[in-house]
């Protein structure tokens, strides 16, 4: 290997590392946005699917003393 080839390989490795880091940053931003949307969609005030199918389920408690 000559000096020019080594320099070219090092430059390409540096570029690929920078591109990989930038892509990882974009992926992290995307996943954070998706996680935020998921947590917002899981609002505790909205009815569950089970309560839509069985609307009277869990509304009364039978207790004997």
N, CA, C and O of each residue as an XYZ file, in Angstrom:
260
protein
N       0.846     -1.178      0.000
C       0.000      0.000      0.000
C       0.887      1.236      0.000
O       1.913      1.289      0.679
N       0.481      2.194     -0.753
C       1.221      3.450     -0.762
C       0.488      4.486      0.096
O      -0.630      4.246      0.551
N       1.107      5.595      0.304
C       0.587      6.650      1.175
C      -0.746      7.198      0.663
O      -1.644      7.472      1.460
N      -0.884      7.359     -0.637
C      -2.111      7.917     -1.208
C      -3.306      6.986     -0.947
O      -4.402      7.444     -0.625
N      -3.078      5.695     -1.089
C      -4.158      4.727     -0.864
C      -4.567      4.686      0.615
O      -5.755      4.614      0.931
N      -3.596      4.731      1.501
C      -3.894      4.759      2.927
C      -4.674      6.018      3.286
O      -5.633      5.962      4.057
N      -4.266      7.143      2.732
C      -4.960      8.397      2.993
C      -6.392      8.351      2.484
O      -7.313      8.837      3.141
N      -6.568      7.764      1.310
C      -7.912      7.657      0.736
C      -8.793      6.749      1.597
O      -9.957      7.070      1.834
N      -8.258      5.629      2.063
C      -9.019      4.707      2.906
C      -9.396      5.366      4.235
O     -10.523      5.205      4.703
N      -8.486      6.089      4.835
C      -8.781      6.784      6.084
C      -9.856      7.842      5.887
O     -10.723      8.024      6.742
N      -9.797      8.536      4.764
C     -10.796      9.554      4.467
C     -12.182      8.919      4.273
O     -13.184      9.445      4.757
N     -12.228      7.799      3.571
C     -13.495      7.114      3.357
C     -14.057      6.575      4.674
O     -15.265      6.634      4.905
N     -13.186      6.054      5.529
C     -13.637      5.567      6.835
C     -14.192      6.703      7.680
O     -15.194      6.539      8.375
N     -13.544      7.839      7.617
C     -14.013      9.003      8.369
C     -15.379      9.460      7.856
O     -16.264      9.789      8.646
N     -15.546      9.478      6.546
C     -16.815      9.872      5.951
C     -17.924      8.897      6.324
O     -19.025      9.316      6.679
N     -17.642      7.602      6.245
C     -18.650      6.597      6.586
C     -19.031      6.684      8.069
O     -20.192      6.481      8.423
N     -18.074      6.979      8.916
C     -18.361      7.142     10.334
C     -19.254      8.356     10.568
O     -20.191      8.290     11.363
N     -18.973      9.462      9.884
C     -19.795     10.667     10.026
C     -21.220     10.433      9.516
O     -22.183     10.889     10.132
N     -21.352      9.727      8.397
C     -22.672      9.424      7.843
C     -23.437      8.510      8.792
O     -24.625      8.722      9.033
N     -22.767      7.495      9.331
C     -23.412      6.578     10.272
C     -23.893      7.300     11.518
O     -24.984      7.025     12.015
N     -23.083      8.224     12.027
C     -23.468      8.992     13.206
C     -24.671      9.887     12.914
O     -25.576     10.002     13.739
N     -24.680     10.518     11.745
C     -25.808     11.373     11.370
C     -27.091     10.547     11.215
O     -28.162     10.978     11.643
N     -26.985      9.373     10.608
C     -28.157      8.512     10.435
C     -28.674      8.021     11.785
O     -29.884      7.926     11.992
N     -27.763      7.711     12.699
C     -28.177      7.287     14.031
C     -28.909      8.404     14.752
O     -29.896      8.150     15.442
N     -28.447      9.627     14.605
C     -29.128     10.769     15.216
C     -30.528     10.950     14.667
O     -31.465     11.216     15.420
N     -30.676     10.806     13.353
C     -32.006     10.926     12.738
C     -32.926      9.805     13.219
O     -34.107     10.037     13.474
N     -32.387      8.587     13.345
C     -33.180      7.455     13.803
C     -33.638      7.665     15.238
O     -34.785      7.372     15.575
N     -32.753      8.168     16.079
C     -33.115      8.434     17.470
C     -34.216      9.482     17.543
O     -35.153      9.339     18.328
N     -34.117     10.531     16.735
C     -35.165     11.557     16.705
C     -36.506     10.960     16.286
O     -37.545     11.277     16.865
N     -36.472     10.100     15.282
C     -37.692      9.460     14.792
C     -38.316      8.576     15.870
O     -39.527      8.623     16.087
N     -37.500      7.778     16.542
C     -38.011      6.878     17.579
C     -38.558      7.676     18.762
O     -39.575      7.295     19.341
N     -37.908      8.761     19.122
C     -38.423      9.597     20.210
C     -39.779     10.188     19.847
O     -40.668     10.259     20.696
N     -39.949     10.613     18.595
C     -41.243     11.134     18.149
C     -42.318     10.068     18.180
O     -43.452     10.340     18.574
N     -41.974      8.857     17.768
C     -42.938      7.765     17.789
C     -43.312      7.390     19.224
O     -44.472      7.097     19.510
N     -42.338      7.400     20.114
C     -42.619      7.078     21.520
C     -43.530      8.137     22.133
O     -44.432      7.811     22.904
N     -43.296      9.398     21.794
C     -44.143     10.467     22.313
C     -45.579     10.320     21.802
O     -46.536     10.498     22.557
N     -45.720      9.993     20.515
C     -47.055      9.804     19.944
C     -47.751      8.609     20.578
O     -48.960      8.648     20.809
N     -47.005      7.551     20.861
C     -47.588      6.367     21.489
C     -48.058      6.675     22.899
O     -49.153      6.266     23.285
N     -47.257      7.385     23.671
C     -47.669      7.706     25.032
C     -48.856      8.654     25.056
O     -49.693      8.570     25.954
N     -48.942      9.551     24.090
C     -50.096     10.438     24.016
C     -51.356      9.690     23.607
O     -52.456     10.044     24.032
N     -51.199      8.655     22.780
C     -52.367      7.899     22.338
C     -52.891      6.976     23.426
O     -54.041      6.544     23.359
N     -52.083      6.668     24.416
C     -52.494      5.792     25.508
C     -53.033      6.620     26.661
O     -52.640      6.430     27.812
N     -53.916      7.520     26.352
C     -54.518      8.390     27.361
C     -55.353      7.552     28.321
O     -56.160      6.727     27.894
N     -55.159      7.765     29.604
C     -55.866      6.972     30.608
C     -57.351      7.328     30.691
O     -58.122      6.558     31.263
N     -57.769      8.439     30.153
C     -59.168      8.836     30.211
C     -60.016      8.186     29.125
O     -61.244      8.209     29.207
N     -59.388      7.614     28.125
C     -60.149      6.992     27.047
C     -60.600      5.599     27.484
O     -59.895      4.932     28.241
N     -61.760      5.159     27.018
C     -62.254      3.844     27.430
C     -61.430      2.720     26.802
O     -60.921      2.852     25.688
N     -61.309      1.623     27.530
C     -60.579      0.481     26.997
C     -61.458     -0.265     25.994
O     -62.672     -0.067     25.949
N     -60.839     -1.110     25.203
C     -61.599     -1.881     24.222
C     -62.558     -2.843     24.925
O     -63.659     -3.091     24.434
N     -62.143     -3.384     26.070
C     -63.013     -4.304     26.797
C     -64.263     -3.601     27.299
O     -65.349     -4.180     27.279
N     -64.123     -2.359     27.749
C     -65.306     -1.648     28.238
C     -66.241     -1.265     27.098
O     -67.427     -1.032     27.333
N     -65.741     -1.195     25.885
C     -66.618     -0.939     24.746
C     -67.428     -2.183     24.391
O     -68.579     -2.076     23.967
N     -66.827     -3.366     24.565
C     -67.517     -4.617     24.252
C     -68.461     -5.008     25.379
O     -69.589     -5.431     25.128
N     -67.997     -4.867     26.632
C     -68.800     -5.195     27.815
C     -68.970     -3.921     28.645
O     -68.208     -3.700     29.587
N     -69.943     -3.089     28.319
C     -70.055     -1.783     28.985
C     -70.402     -1.859     30.466
O     -70.113     -0.913     31.200
N     -71.010     -2.948     30.934
C     -71.371     -3.038     32.353
C     -70.322     -3.768     33.172
O     -70.447     -3.849     34.394
N     -69.305     -4.291     32.541
C     -68.267     -5.032     33.244
C     -67.450     -4.097     34.137
O     -66.937     -3.074     33.684
N     -67.341     -4.467     35.405
C     -66.529     -3.704     36.337
C     -67.200     -2.481     36.921
O     -66.541     -1.662     37.563
N     -68.512     -2.339     36.710
C     -69.191     -1.155     37.232
C     -69.808     -1.397     38.602
O     -70.175     -0.447     39.293
N     -69.928     -2.683     39.008
C     -70.541     -3.002     40.294
C     -69.641     -3.964     41.046
O     -68.957     -4.792     40.445
N     -69.648     -3.850     42.355
C     -68.876     -4.737     43.214
C     -69.841     -5.467     44.124
O     -70.616     -4.833     44.842
N     -69.806     -6.794     44.107
C     -70.621     -7.612     45.001
C     -69.790     -7.890     46.244
O     -68.708     -8.472     46.161
N     -70.306     -7.469     47.409
C     -69.543     -7.656     48.639
C     -70.477     -8.170     49.719
O     -71.572     -7.640     49.909
N     -70.038     -9.210     50.428
C     -70.794     -9.735     51.564
C     -69.917     -9.664     52.790
O     -68.719     -9.943     52.740
N     -70.536     -9.285     53.893
C     -69.788     -9.192     55.152
C     -70.293    -10.230     56.105
O     -69.801    -10.327     57.229
